[in-house]
């Protein structure tokens, strides 16, 4: 039986640092970003389902969020100002990302490819669910807050622009998260309470 290098490739996400143009007090790698994006996408979907009567499909949303940046294993993390510098460049980079996703999927045994390819490519989600995953990705705002808390002012403009972009998405689920959960990221460990929230 032939061996597959698919998961060995995925586990290299831990070697790819994000925010490459910024001075970081602590580097954030692609692996942790992907895991956190999946958790945040799940949170936003649950908030929507419980409080707004949505019918978000939890499993597809979480899996799309988990795999959303896998192409960067092959492309690296292109800085946002470059990636979105012009429509032509943005379109070209999208094509490069899609080609990288196809290359990754090709590393899987044939009988498993279809089960992973849909998450690698980002296909198969309805528009509302895609928007939720994008919002979870933009909650990279948390990284900006953590850097600010560590005394690094480098991330202040990124914090402001990311917060503006999140609010412009006009998602009630995001508003709930920003109001109820985001403030705790500015607290020190001893300030974080573990008591249950009152009903």
C-alpha positions as MATLAB code, in Angstrom:
seq = 'XXXXXXXXXXXXXXXXXXXXXXXXXXXXXXXXXXXXXXXXXXXXXXXXXXXXXXXXXXXXXXXXXXXXXXXXXXXXXXXXXXXXXXXXXXXXXXXXXXXXXXXXXXXXXXXXXXXXXXXXXXXXXXXXXXXXXXXXXXXXXXXXXXXXXXXXXXXXXXXXXXXXXXXXXXXXXXXXXXXXXXXXXXXXXXXXXXXXXXX';
ca = [
       0.000    0.000    0.000;
       1.281    3.454   -0.899;
       1.817    5.988    1.850;
       0.029    9.351    1.854;
       1.828   12.541    2.875;
      -1.401   14.548    3.285;
      -1.439   14.759    7.071;
       2.317   15.165    7.294;
       1.863   18.234    5.090;
      -1.014   19.560    7.200;
       1.034   19.211   10.361;
       3.597   21.597    8.861;
       1.127   24.435    9.450;
       2.803   24.933   12.814;
       5.937   26.184   11.006;
       4.156   28.963    9.110;
       4.017   32.217   11.046;
       1.335   34.811   10.468;
       1.603   38.623   10.632;
       4.982   38.504    8.911;
       5.248   42.273    8.358;
       4.521   43.100   11.994;
       6.706   43.134   15.106;
       5.234   40.412   17.301;
       5.735   39.877   21.020;
       4.728   36.263   20.365;
       4.503   34.655   16.942;
       1.191   33.098   15.929;
       1.406   30.104   13.632;
      -1.072   28.932   11.026;
      -1.986   25.787   12.945;
      -3.159   27.637   16.050;
      -4.959   30.248   13.943;
      -6.880   27.511   12.123;
      -7.899   25.788   15.343;
      -9.005   29.075   16.911;
     -10.936   30.051   13.769;
     -12.783   26.719   13.929;
     -13.690   27.304   17.593;
     -14.860   30.840   16.852;
     -16.897   29.743   13.829;
     -18.580   27.137   16.008;
     -19.316   29.776   18.655;
     -20.827   32.188   16.130;
     -22.962   29.432   14.612;
     -24.238   28.297   18.013;
     -25.054   31.899   18.959;
     -26.973   32.275   15.694;
     -28.859   29.005   16.127;
     -29.736   29.518   19.793;
     -30.461   33.219   19.889;
     -31.438   34.230   16.372;
     -33.312   31.135   15.222;
     -30.799   30.383   12.465;
     -30.214   26.914   11.086;
     -26.462   26.970   10.574;
     -24.979   23.523    9.823;
     -22.427   23.263   12.639;
     -20.206   20.482   11.344;
     -19.612   21.895    7.838;
     -18.974   25.371    9.262;
     -16.419   24.102   11.772;
     -14.653   21.918    9.204;
     -14.509   24.693    6.599;
     -13.028   26.992    9.251;
     -10.520   24.360   10.336;
      -9.193   23.839    6.794;
      -9.703   27.397    5.487;
      -6.004   28.330    5.290;
      -4.461   24.964    4.381;
      -3.339   26.298    1.002;
      -0.814   28.452    2.866;
       1.196   25.306    3.594;
       2.297   25.642   -0.038;
       1.882   29.364   -0.659;
       2.974   30.788    2.693;
       1.032   33.539    4.448;
       0.897   36.443    2.028;
       0.530   39.713    3.980;
      -2.924   41.282    3.730;
      -1.722   44.570    2.151;
      -0.153   42.534   -0.657;
      -2.958   39.996   -1.029;
      -5.621   42.671   -1.381;
      -3.415   45.327   -3.003;
      -5.325   45.267   -6.280;
      -8.208   43.295   -7.825;
      -5.805   41.710  -10.326;
      -3.422   40.544   -7.615;
      -6.294   39.317   -5.462;
      -7.661   37.271   -8.365;
      -4.249   35.828   -9.183;
      -3.614   34.868   -5.579;
      -7.043   33.191   -5.403;
      -6.056   31.055   -8.383;
      -2.775   30.143   -6.681;
      -4.682   29.180   -3.497;
      -7.068   26.966   -5.463;
      -4.172   25.240   -7.219;
      -2.508   24.648   -3.831;
      -5.719   23.099   -2.488;
      -5.871   20.741   -5.468;
      -2.244   19.740   -4.897;
      -2.970   18.981   -1.243;
      -6.088   16.960   -2.063;
      -4.069   14.949   -4.604;
      -1.892   13.692   -1.734;
      -4.854   11.758   -0.331;
      -5.832    8.241   -1.329;
      -8.397    8.463   -4.112;
     -11.242    7.060   -1.998;
     -10.794    9.808    0.637;
     -10.209   12.850   -1.568;
     -13.802   13.915   -1.980;
     -14.325   13.966    1.801;
     -11.535   16.509    2.298;
     -11.420   18.439   -0.988;
     -14.682   20.278   -0.290;
     -13.230   21.748    2.922;
      -9.855   22.554    1.392;
     -11.471   24.400   -1.516;
     -14.057   26.216    0.592;
     -16.854   24.956   -1.663;
     -20.176   23.602   -0.482;
     -21.203   26.232    2.075;
     -24.202   28.498    1.582;
     -23.554   32.244    1.537;
     -24.627   32.884    5.141;
     -22.378   30.103    6.448;
     -19.444   31.349    4.351;
     -19.911   34.806    5.827;
     -19.836   33.336    9.325;
     -16.543   31.536    8.629;
     -15.109   34.778    7.249;
     -16.189   36.594   10.416;
     -14.506   33.922   12.547;
     -11.322   34.398   10.500;
     -11.535   38.156   11.035;
     -11.737   37.611   14.771;
      -7.968   37.592   14.370;
      -8.823   40.828   16.105;
      -8.077   38.793   19.248;
      -4.411   38.542   18.233;
      -4.326   42.350   17.974;
      -5.789   42.660   21.475;
      -3.272   40.179   22.888;
      -0.383   42.110   21.347;
      -1.767   45.394   22.677;
      -2.105   43.831   26.134;
       1.565   42.871   25.942;
       2.471   46.520   25.314;
       2.951   46.233   21.546;
       1.370   49.238   19.813;
       2.295   47.833   16.392;
      -1.079   46.101   16.154;
      -3.297   49.100   17.002;
      -4.054   50.094   13.368;
      -4.762   46.439   12.520;
      -7.078   46.220   15.521;
      -9.045   49.282   14.401;
      -9.348   48.206   10.762;
     -10.286   44.611   11.674;
     -12.921   45.767   14.144;
     -14.338   48.115   11.495;
     -14.461   45.268    8.959;
     -16.195   42.980   11.452;
     -18.841   45.580   12.260;
     -19.376   46.246    8.550;
     -20.325   42.587    8.103;
     -23.497   43.430   10.038;
     -23.821   40.010   11.674;
     -25.798   39.911   14.941;
     -23.782   36.834   15.951;
     -20.580   38.879   15.750;
     -22.144   41.716   17.750;
     -23.006   39.265   20.526;
     -19.472   37.867   20.548;
     -17.899   41.327   20.598;
     -20.112   42.412   23.482;
     -20.143   39.291   25.626;
     -16.868   37.483   24.982;
     -14.279   39.851   23.518;
     -13.716   42.016   26.644;
     -12.296   39.033   28.571;
      -9.331   38.868   26.186;
      -8.036   42.113   27.716;
      -7.990   40.672   31.230;
      -5.122   39.103   33.151;
      -5.364   35.462   34.215;
      -6.309   36.319   37.803;
      -9.151   38.494   36.523;
     -10.756   35.695   34.548;
     -13.585   34.185   36.564;
     -14.588   30.563   36.307;
     -17.922   30.853   38.062;
     -21.024   29.936   36.110;
     -22.989   32.728   34.473;
     -26.287   33.406   36.163;
     -29.339   32.182   34.294;
];
